[in-house]
Amino acid sequence: MLLFTDESSKDDKTVSWRWGYSRIGSRCYSHEPFVRGKHYTILPLLSIDGYLACEVFEGSVTGKMFEKFLLTHVVCPCHAPVPRPCSVLVLDNCAIHHGPAVRDIIEGEAGMSCLPK
């Protein structure tokens, strides 16, 4: 019944350490050049059977891009009322996941339920 989606990103600084350790009373220094490079974001749709859809974007995902992803990959091929397979979409607390347009897509067009109400 469960579908999952979340975004993840990658750039040249992804593997850099943001924290370090040093002796008490001395500063921790990092000698890395600031190079970000190209920034990519992946937006997958997963179920217990594996990936159902996946899109990769250069840059960050916006609310409109997320809504289009839902319409293209969740509503059309996967929509099913509860308790059928692929009837529950699990999202985290990201701001673009909780807009009124996303709720309209999930409840109105897909026929799924949004919690909390």
N, CA, C and O atoms as a GROMACS GRO file, in nm:
protein
  468
    1MET      N    1   0.080  -0.120   0.000
    1MET     CA    2   0.000   0.000   0.000
    1MET      C    3   0.085   0.126   0.000
    1MET      O    4   0.036   0.231  -0.043
    2LEU      N    5   0.208   0.121   0.045
    2LEU     CA    6   0.286   0.241   0.070
    2LEU      C    7   0.371   0.282  -0.050
    2LEU      O    8   0.435   0.199  -0.115
    3LEU      N    9   0.371   0.412  -0.078
    3LEU     CA   10   0.462   0.476  -0.173
    3LEU      C   11   0.540   0.581  -0.097
    3LEU      O   12   0.487   0.645  -0.006
    4PHE      N   13   0.666   0.600  -0.132
    4PHE     CA   14   0.751   0.698  -0.065
    4PHE      C   15   0.816   0.787  -0.169
    4PHE      O   16   0.855   0.740  -0.276
    5THR      N   17   0.826   0.916  -0.138
    5THR     CA   18   0.903   1.007  -0.221
    5THR      C   19   0.972   1.109  -0.133
    5THR      O   20   0.918   1.152  -0.031
    6ASP      N   21   1.092   1.148  -0.173
    6ASP     CA   22   1.169   1.249  -0.103
    6ASP      C   23   1.280   1.292  -0.198
    6ASP      O   24   1.318   1.217  -0.288
    7GLU      N   25   1.329   1.411  -0.180
    7GLU     CA   26   1.434   1.458  -0.268
    7GLU      C   27   1.570   1.448  -0.197
    7GLU      O   28   1.580   1.457  -0.075
    8SER      N   29   1.672   1.428  -0.278
    8SER     CA   30   1.808   1.422  -0.228
    8SER      C   31   1.895   1.497  -0.327
    8SER      O   32   1.865   1.500  -0.446
    9SER      N   33   2.005   1.557  -0.280
    9SER     CA   34   2.088   1.634  -0.371
    9SER      C   35   2.234   1.594  -0.361
    9SER      O   36   2.277   1.530  -0.265
   10LYS      N   37   2.309   1.634  -0.463
   10LYS     CA   38   2.452   1.601  -0.472
   10LYS      C   39   2.522   1.717  -0.540
   10LYS      O   40   2.478   1.764  -0.644
   11ASP      N   41   2.631   1.762  -0.481
   11ASP     CA   42   2.722   1.855  -0.546
   11ASP      C   43   2.864   1.818  -0.502
   11ASP      O   44   2.883   1.720  -0.430
   12ASP      N   45   2.961   1.897  -0.543
   12ASP     CA   46   3.101   1.864  -0.512
   12ASP      C   47   3.135   1.875  -0.364
   12ASP      O   48   3.237   1.821  -0.321
   13LYS      N   49   3.052   1.943  -0.285
   13LYS     CA   50   3.077   1.956  -0.141
   13LYS      C   51   3.001   1.853  -0.059
   13LYS      O   52   3.010   1.856   0.064
   14THR      N   53   2.928   1.762  -0.121
   14THR     CA   54   2.845   1.666  -0.048
   14THR      C   55   2.928   1.580   0.047
   14THR      O   56   2.881   1.549   0.157
   15VAL      N   57   3.048   1.543   0.008
   15VAL     CA   58   3.128   1.454   0.092
   15VAL      C   59   3.222   1.530   0.186
   15VAL      O   60   3.302   1.467   0.255
   16SER      N   61   3.214   1.662   0.189
   16SER     CA   62   3.301   1.741   0.277
   16SER      C   63   3.249   1.736   0.420
   16SER      O   64   3.129   1.726   0.445
   17TRP      N   65   3.342   1.741   0.513
   17TRP     CA   66   3.305   1.743   0.654
   17TRP      C   67   3.262   1.883   0.695
   17TRP      O   68   3.330   1.980   0.660
   18ARG      N   69   3.152   1.895   0.767
   18ARG     CA   70   3.109   2.024   0.816
   18ARG      C   71   3.151   2.044   0.962
   18ARG      O   72   3.146   2.157   1.012
   19TRP      N   73   3.190   1.939   1.028
   19TRP     CA   74   3.230   1.945   1.169
   19TRP      C   75   3.363   1.875   1.184
   19TRP      O   76   3.399   1.788   1.104
   20GLY      N   77   3.437   1.913   1.287
   20GLY     CA   78   3.564   1.849   1.312
   20GLY      C   79   3.594   1.846   1.461
   20GLY      O   80   3.518   1.899   1.542
   21TYR      N   81   3.704   1.785   1.496
   21TYR     CA   82   3.746   1.773   1.636
   21TYR      C   83   3.885   1.833   1.653
   21TYR      O   84   3.968   1.828   1.562
   22SER      N   85   3.908   1.889   1.769
   22SER     CA   86   4.041   1.940   1.802
   22SER      C   87   4.061   1.927   1.953
   22SER      O   88   3.968   1.890   2.026
   23ARG      N   89   4.181   1.958   1.998
   23ARG     CA   90   4.208   1.953   2.141
   23ARG      C   91   4.129   2.062   2.212
   23ARG      O   92   4.097   2.165   2.152
   24ILE      N   93   4.097   2.041   2.338
   24ILE     CA   94   4.023   2.138   2.417
   24ILE      C   95   4.101   2.269   2.422
   24ILE      O   96   4.220   2.270   2.452
   25GLY      N   97   4.032   2.378   2.391
   25GLY     CA   98   4.094   2.509   2.395
   25GLY      C   99   4.158   2.553   2.264
   25GLY      O  100   4.208   2.665   2.255
   26SER      N  101   4.159   2.467   2.162
   26SER     CA  102   4.214   2.507   2.032
   26SER      C  103   4.106   2.493   1.924
   26SER      O  104   4.015   2.411   1.935
   27ARG      N  105   4.120   2.574   1.820
   27ARG     CA  106   4.022   2.572   1.712
   27ARG      C  107   4.047   2.457   1.616
   27ARG      O  108   4.159   2.408   1.600
   28CYS      N  109   3.940   2.415   1.553
   28CYS     CA  110   3.948   2.314   1.448
   28CYS      C  111   3.948   2.385   1.313
   28CYS      O  112   3.855   2.459   1.283
   29TYR      N  113   4.049   2.365   1.234
   29TYR     CA  114   4.060   2.431   1.105
   29TYR      C  115   4.037   2.332   0.992
   29TYR      O  116   4.072   2.214   1.002
   30SER      N  117   3.978   2.382   0.886
   30SER     CA  118   3.960   2.302   0.765
   30SER      C  119   4.022   2.379   0.650
   30SER      O  120   3.996   2.498   0.634
   31HIS      N  121   4.103   2.315   0.572
   31HIS     CA  122   4.172   2.380   0.461
   31HIS      C  123   4.121   2.326   0.329
   31HIS      O  124   4.196   2.267   0.252
   32GLU      N  125   3.992   2.346   0.304
   32GLU     CA  126   3.932   2.301   0.178
   32GLU      C  127   3.891   2.422   0.097
   32GLU      O  128   3.837   2.517   0.152
   33PRO      N  129   3.916   2.420  -0.033
   33PRO     CA  130   3.868   2.530  -0.116
   33PRO      C  131   3.716   2.522  -0.129
   33PRO      O  132   3.658   2.414  -0.131
   34PHE      N  133   3.653   2.639  -0.138
   34PHE     CA  134   3.508   2.641  -0.154
   34PHE      C  135   3.474   2.625  -0.302
   34PHE      O  136   3.475   2.722  -0.378
   35VAL      N  137   3.444   2.503  -0.342
   35VAL     CA  138   3.404   2.472  -0.479
   35VAL      C  139   3.276   2.392  -0.470
   35VAL      O  140   3.277   2.279  -0.421
   36ARG      N  141   3.167   2.448  -0.516
   36ARG     CA  142   3.040   2.377  -0.510
   36ARG      C  143   3.018   2.296  -0.636
   36ARG      O  144   2.970   2.183  -0.626
   37GLY      N  145   3.049   2.348  -0.752
   37GLY     CA  146   3.029   2.276  -0.876
   37GLY      C  147   2.882   2.268  -0.912
   37GLY      O  148   2.801   2.347  -0.864
   38LYS      N  149   2.848   2.174  -0.996
   38LYS     CA  150   2.709   2.157  -1.037
   38LYS      C  151   2.631   2.088  -0.926
   38LYS      O  152   2.682   2.001  -0.856
   39HIS      N  153   2.506   2.128  -0.913
   39HIS     CA  154   2.418   2.078  -0.808
   39HIS      C  155   2.306   1.999  -0.874
   39HIS      O  156   2.235   2.052  -0.960
   40TYR      N  157   2.289   1.872  -0.836
   40TYR     CA  158   2.186   1.787  -0.892
   40TYR      C  159   2.093   1.741  -0.781
   40TYR      O  160   2.136   1.719  -0.668
   41THR      N  161   1.966   1.725  -0.814
   41THR     CA  162   1.866   1.676  -0.720
   41THR      C  163   1.795   1.557  -0.782
   41THR      O  164   1.760   1.560  -0.899
   42ILE      N  165   1.775   1.452  -0.702
   42ILE     CA  166   1.702   1.334  -0.747
   42ILE      C  167   1.569   1.329  -0.674
   42ILE      O  168   1.562   1.357  -0.554
   43LEU      N  169   1.464   1.294  -0.746
   43LEU     CA  170   1.330   1.283  -0.690
   43LEU      C  171   1.276   1.146  -0.727
   43LEU      O  172   1.224   1.128  -0.837
   44PRO      N  173   1.287   1.047  -0.636
   44PRO     CA  174   1.241   0.912  -0.667
   44PRO      C  175   1.101   0.885  -0.611
   44PRO      O  176   1.054   0.954  -0.521
   45LEU      N  177   1.036   0.784  -0.664
   45LEU     CA  178   0.911   0.729  -0.611
   45LEU      C  179   0.937   0.582  -0.586
   45LEU      O  180   0.964   0.506  -0.679
   46LEU      N  181   0.928   0.540  -0.459
   46LEU     CA  182   0.963   0.404  -0.420
   46LEU      C  183   0.844   0.329  -0.363
   46LEU      O  184   0.755   0.388  -0.302
   47SER      N  185   0.843   0.201  -0.384
   47SER     CA  186   0.748   0.111  -0.318
   47SER      C  187   0.827  -0.007  -0.266
   47SER      O  188   0.950  -0.010  -0.275
   48ILE      N  189   0.757  -0.103  -0.211
   48ILE     CA  190   0.826  -0.222  -0.160
   48ILE      C  191   0.891  -0.302  -0.274
   48ILE      O  192   0.984  -0.379  -0.251
   49ASP      N  193   0.841  -0.281  -0.396
   49ASP     CA  194   0.896  -0.352  -0.512
   49ASP      C  195   1.014  -0.280  -0.576
   49ASP      O  196   1.074  -0.332  -0.670
   50GLY      N  197   1.049  -0.162  -0.526
   50GLY     CA  198   1.162  -0.088  -0.581
   50GLY      C  199   1.120   0.047  -0.635
   50GLY      O  200   1.015   0.100  -0.598
   51TYR      N  201   1.203   0.103  -0.722
   51TYR     CA  202   1.174   0.233  -0.781
   51TYR      C  203   1.062   0.222  -0.883
   51TYR      O  204   1.067   0.137  -0.972
   52LEU      N  205   0.962   0.308  -0.870
   52LEU     CA  206   0.855   0.315  -0.969
   52LEU      C  207   0.881   0.429  -1.067
   52LEU      O  208   0.840   0.421  -1.183
   53ALA      N  209   0.948   0.533  -1.021
   53ALA     CA  210   0.981   0.647  -1.106
   53ALA      C  211   1.099   0.720  -1.044
   53ALA      O  212   1.125   0.709  -0.924
   54CYS      N  213   1.171   0.794  -1.127
   54CYS     CA  214   1.285   0.870  -1.078
   54CYS      C  215   1.314   0.982  -1.177
   54CYS      O  216   1.321   0.959  -1.298
   55GLU      N  217   1.331   1.102  -1.125
   55GLU     CA  218   1.370   1.216  -1.208
   55GLU      C  219   1.491   1.283  -1.145
   55GLU      O  220   1.501   1.293  -1.023
   56VAL      N  221   1.582   1.329  -1.230
   56VAL     CA  222   1.702   1.400  -1.185
   56VAL      C  223   1.698   1.540  -1.246
   56VAL      O  224   1.675   1.556  -1.366
   57PHE      N  225   1.719   1.641  -1.162
   57PHE     CA  226   1.716   1.780  -1.204
   57PHE      C  227   1.851   1.844  -1.175
   57PHE      O  228   1.917   1.809  -1.077
   58GLU      N  229   1.891   1.938  -1.259
   58GLU     CA  230   2.006   2.021  -1.224
   58GLU      C  231   1.952   2.138  -1.143
   58GLU      O  232   1.862   2.208  -1.188
   59GLY      N  233   2.007   2.159  -1.024
   59GLY     CA  234   1.956   2.261  -0.933
   59GLY      C  235   1.864   2.199  -0.830
   59GLY      O  236   1.863   2.077  -0.812
   60SER      N  237   1.788   2.283  -0.763
   60SER     CA  238   1.697   2.236  -0.658
   60SER      C  239   1.558   2.214  -0.713
   60SER      O  240   1.520   2.272  -0.815
   61VAL      N  241   1.480   2.130  -0.645
   61VAL     CA  242   1.342   2.105  -0.683
   61VAL      C  243   1.254   2.214  -0.623
   61VAL      O  244   1.264   2.246  -0.505
   62THR      N  245   1.167   2.271  -0.706
   62THR     CA  246   1.072   2.372  -0.659
   62THR      C  247   0.936   2.307  -0.634
   62THR      O  248   0.915   2.191  -0.668
   63GLY      N  249   0.846   2.383  -0.575
   63GLY     CA  250   0.711   2.332  -0.551
   63GLY      C  251   0.641   2.292  -0.679
   63GLY      O  252   0.574   2.189  -0.683
   64LYS      N  253   0.654   2.372  -0.785
   64LYS     CA  254   0.591   2.342  -0.915
   64LYS      C  255   0.649   2.214  -0.976
   64LYS      O  256   0.575   2.135  -1.034
   65MET      N  257   0.779   2.194  -0.962
   65MET     CA  258   0.841   2.072  -1.014
   65MET      C  259   0.790   1.950  -0.938
   65MET      O  260   0.765   1.845  -0.998
   66PHE      N  261   0.775   1.963  -0.807
   66PHE     CA  262   0.724   1.852  -0.726
   66PHE      C  263   0.579   1.821  -0.762
   66PHE      O  264   0.542   1.704  -0.770
   67GLU      N  265   0.497   1.924  -0.783
   67GLU     CA  266   0.358   1.902  -0.822
   67GLU      C  267   0.350   1.831  -0.956
   67GLU      O  268   0.268   1.741  -0.974
   68LYS      N  269   0.435   1.871  -1.052
   68LYS     CA  270   0.438   1.804  -1.183
   68LYS      C  271   0.480   1.658  -1.168
   68LYS      O  272   0.424   1.571  -1.235
   69PHE      N  273   0.577   1.632  -1.081
   69PHE     CA  274   0.621   1.495  -1.055
   69PHE      C  275   0.505   1.411  -1.001
   69PHE      O  276   0.484   1.297  -1.043
   70LEU      N  277   0.429   1.468  -0.906
   70LEU     CA  278   0.313   1.396  -0.852
   70LEU      C  279   0.210   1.367  -0.959
   70LEU      O  280   0.159   1.255  -0.968
   71LEU      N  281   0.179   1.466  -1.042
   71LEU     CA  282   0.080   1.446  -1.148
   71LEU      C  283   0.127   1.342  -1.249
   71LEU      O  284   0.047   1.261  -1.296
   72THR      N  285   0.254   1.344  -1.283
   72THR     CA  286   0.307   1.255  -1.386
   72THR      C  287   0.327   1.113  -1.336
   72THR      O  288   0.293   1.017  -1.406
   73HIS      N  289   0.382   1.097  -1.215
   73HIS     CA  290   0.425   0.964  -1.171
   73HIS      C  291   0.341   0.903  -1.060
   73HIS      O  292   0.350   0.782  -1.037
   74VAL      N  293   0.260   0.980  -0.991
   74VAL     CA  294   0.179   0.925  -0.882
   74VAL      C  295   0.033   0.916  -0.922
   74VAL      O  296  -0.028   0.810  -0.910
   75VAL      N  297  -0.024   1.026  -0.969
   75VAL     CA  298  -0.167   1.030  -1.000
   75VAL      C  299  -0.201   0.938  -1.117
   75VAL      O  300  -0.289   0.853  -1.105
   76CYS      N  301  -0.134   0.955  -1.228
   76CYS     CA  302  -0.171   0.881  -1.349
   76CYS      C  303  -0.149   0.730  -1.337
   76CYS      O  304  -0.245   0.654  -1.351
   77PRO      N  305  -0.026   0.684  -1.311
   77PRO     CA  306  -0.006   0.540  -1.311
   77PRO      C  307  -0.041   0.469  -1.180
   77PRO      O  308  -0.073   0.350  -1.183
   78CYS      N  309  -0.036   0.538  -1.069
   78CYS     CA  310  -0.041   0.468  -0.940
   78CYS      C  311  -0.167   0.492  -0.859
   78CYS      O  312  -0.188   0.421  -0.760
   79HIS      N  313  -0.250   0.585  -0.895
   79HIS     CA  314  -0.358   0.622  -0.804
   79HIS      C  315  -0.454   0.506  -0.781
   79HIS      O  316  -0.495   0.436  -0.874
   80ALA      N  317  -0.489   0.488  -0.657
   80ALA     CA  318  -0.581   0.383  -0.616
   80ALA      C  319  -0.636   0.423  -0.479
   80ALA      O  320  -0.561   0.468  -0.393
   81PRO      N  321  -0.767   0.406  -0.459
   81PRO     CA  322  -0.820   0.438  -0.327
   81PRO      C  323  -0.771   0.339  -0.222
   81PRO      O  324  -0.740   0.224  -0.252
   82VAL      N  325  -0.765   0.387  -0.097
   82VAL     CA  326  -0.723   0.302   0.015
   82VAL      C  327  -0.824   0.190   0.030
   82VAL      O  328  -0.943   0.220   0.016
   83PRO      N  329  -0.791   0.068   0.055
   83PRO     CA  330  -0.665   0.004   0.091
   83PRO      C  331  -0.602  -0.076  -0.022
   83PRO      O  332  -0.550  -0.184   0.004
   84ARG      N  333  -0.603  -0.031  -0.140
   84ARG     CA  334  -0.541  -0.100  -0.253
   84ARG      C  335  -0.390  -0.078  -0.256
   84ARG      O  336  -0.339   0.009  -0.186
   85PRO      N  337  -0.318  -0.156  -0.337
   85PRO     CA  338  -0.174  -0.131  -0.351
   85PRO      C  339  -0.148   0.010  -0.405
   85PRO      O  340  -0.226   0.060  -0.486
   86CYS      N  341  -0.042   0.070  -0.362
   86CYS     CA  342  -0.002   0.205  -0.403
   86CYS      C  343  -0.108   0.309  -0.370
   86CYS      O  344  -0.133   0.399  -0.450
   87SER      N  345  -0.170   0.298  -0.255
   87SER     CA  346  -0.277   0.392  -0.219
   87SER      C  347  -0.239   0.489  -0.109
   87SER      O  348  -0.317   0.578  -0.077
   88VAL      N  349  -0.120   0.473  -0.049
   88VAL     CA  350  -0.076   0.561   0.060
   88VAL      C  351   0.059   0.621   0.021
   88VAL      O  352   0.156   0.549   0.001
   89LEU      N  353   0.063   0.753   0.010
   89LEU     CA  354   0.186   0.824  -0.024
   89LEU      C  355   0.244   0.884   0.104
   89LEU      O  356   0.177   0.960   0.174
   90VAL      N  357   0.370   0.850   0.135
   90VAL     CA  358   0.437   0.897   0.256
   90VAL      C  359   0.535   1.007   0.217
   90VAL      O  360   0.622   0.988   0.132
   91LEU      N  361   0.518   1.125   0.282
   91LEU     CA  362   0.604   1.240   0.257
   91LEU      C  363   0.665   1.287   0.389
   91LEU      O  364   0.608   1.263   0.496
   92ASP      N  365   0.779   1.354   0.382
   92ASP     CA  366   0.838   1.410   0.504
   92ASP      C  367   0.786   1.552   0.526
   92ASP      O  368   0.688   1.591   0.462
   93ASN      N  369   0.849   1.627   0.612
   93ASN     CA  370   0.797   1.758   0.648
   93ASN      C  371   0.855   1.872   0.566
   93ASN      O  372   0.854   1.986   0.612
   94CYS      N  373   0.905   1.847   0.449
   94CYS     CA  374   0.957   1.951   0.360
   94CYS      C  375   0.844   2.048   0.322
   94CYS      O  376   0.731   2.005   0.301
   95ALA      N  377   0.874   2.175   0.313
   95ALA     CA  378   0.772   2.278   0.287
   95ALA      C  379   0.699   2.256   0.155
   95ALA      O  380   0.579   2.280   0.147
   96ILE      N  381   0.769   2.210   0.051
   96ILE     CA  382   0.702   2.190  -0.078
   96ILE      C  383   0.607   2.071  -0.077
   96ILE      O  384   0.526   2.056  -0.168
   97HIS      N  385   0.615   1.985   0.024
   97HIS     CA  386   0.525   1.870   0.035
   97HIS      C  387   0.391   1.905   0.098
   97HIS      O  388   0.299   1.824   0.096
   98HIS      N  389   0.379   2.024   0.155
   98HIS     CA  390   0.260   2.055   0.234
   98HIS      C  391   0.180   2.174   0.183
   98HIS      O  392   0.102   2.233   0.258
   99GLY      N  393   0.197   2.210   0.059
   99GLY     CA  394   0.120   2.319   0.002
   99GLY      C  395  -0.022   2.276  -0.032
   99GLY      O  396  -0.049   2.156  -0.043
  100PRO      N  397  -0.112   2.371  -0.049
  100PRO     CA  398  -0.251   2.337  -0.083
  100PRO      C  399  -0.263   2.267  -0.218
  100PRO      O  400  -0.351   2.183  -0.236
  101ALA      N  401  -0.176   2.301  -0.313
  101ALA     CA  402  -0.183   2.236  -0.444
  101ALA      C  403  -0.147   2.088  -0.434
  101ALA      O  404  -0.206   2.004  -0.502
  102VAL      N  405  -0.050   2.056  -0.348
  102VAL     CA  406  -0.012   1.915  -0.329
  102VAL      C  407  -0.126   1.838  -0.266
  102VAL      O  408  -0.155   1.726  -0.307
  103ARG      N  409  -0.192   1.896  -0.167
  103ARG     CA  410  -0.308   1.832  -0.104
  103ARG      C  411  -0.420   1.810  -0.205
  103ARG      O  412  -0.484   1.705  -0.205
  104ASP      N  413  -0.444   1.908  -0.292
  104ASP     CA  414  -0.547   1.894  -0.396
  104ASP      C  415  -0.514   1.781  -0.492
  104ASP      O  416  -0.602   1.705  -0.533
  105ILE      N  417  -0.387   1.770  -0.529
  105ILE     CA  418  -0.345   1.663  -0.621
  105ILE      C  419  -0.366   1.527  -0.555
  105ILE      O  420  -0.421   1.436  -0.616
  106ILE      N  421  -0.322   1.513  -0.430
  106ILE     CA  422  -0.328   1.383  -0.362
  106ILE      C  423  -0.472   1.344  -0.331
  106ILE      O  424  -0.513   1.232  -0.359
  107GLU      N  425  -0.549   1.436  -0.274
  107GLU     CA  426  -0.686   1.402  -0.234
  107GLU      C  427  -0.783   1.408  -0.352
  107GLU      O  428  -0.868   1.320  -0.367
  108GLY      N  429  -0.770   1.511  -0.434
  108GLY     CA  430  -0.868   1.531  -0.541
  108GLY      C  431  -0.845   1.442  -0.661
  108GLY      O  432  -0.934   1.365  -0.698
  109GLU      N  433  -0.727   1.451  -0.720
  109GLU     CA  434  -0.702   1.379  -0.845
  109GLU      C  435  -0.663   1.234  -0.823
  109GLU      O  436  -0.700   1.147  -0.903
  110ALA      N  437  -0.587   1.206  -0.717
  110ALA     CA  438  -0.543   1.069  -0.693
  110ALA      C  439  -0.641   0.990  -0.608
  110ALA      O  440  -0.638   0.867  -0.610
  111GLY      N  441  -0.727   1.057  -0.532
  111GLY     CA  442  -0.822   0.986  -0.446
  111GLY      C  443  -0.758   0.927  -0.324
  111GLY      O  444  -0.815   0.838  -0.261
  112MET      N  445  -0.639   0.972  -0.288
  112MET     CA  446  -0.569   0.923  -0.169
  112MET      C  447  -0.605   1.012  -0.050
  112MET      O  448  -0.671   1.115  -0.067
  113SER      N  449  -0.564   0.974   0.067
  113SER     CA  450  -0.591   1.052   0.187
  113SER      C  451  -0.467   1.125   0.232
  113SER      O  452  -0.355   1.074   0.219
  114CYS      N  453  -0.486   1.247   0.287
  114CYS     CA  454  -0.377   1.325   0.346
  114CYS      C  455  -0.396   1.329   0.497
  114CYS      O  456  -0.505   1.358   0.546
  115LEU      N  457  -0.290   1.301   0.568
  115LEU     CA  458  -0.292   1.313   0.714
  115LEU      C  459  -0.180   1.405   0.754
  115LEU      O  460  -0.074   1.394   0.693
  116PRO      N  461  -0.191   1.492   0.848
  116PRO     CA  462  -0.312   1.522   0.921
  116PRO      C  463  -0.405   1.609   0.837
  116PRO      O  464  -0.361   1.675   0.743
  117LYS      N  465  -0.531   1.608   0.871
  117LYS     CA  466  -0.634   1.686   0.800
  117LYS      C  467  -0.625   1.829   0.837
  117LYS      O  468  -0.703   1.911   0.788
   0.00000   0.00000   0.00000
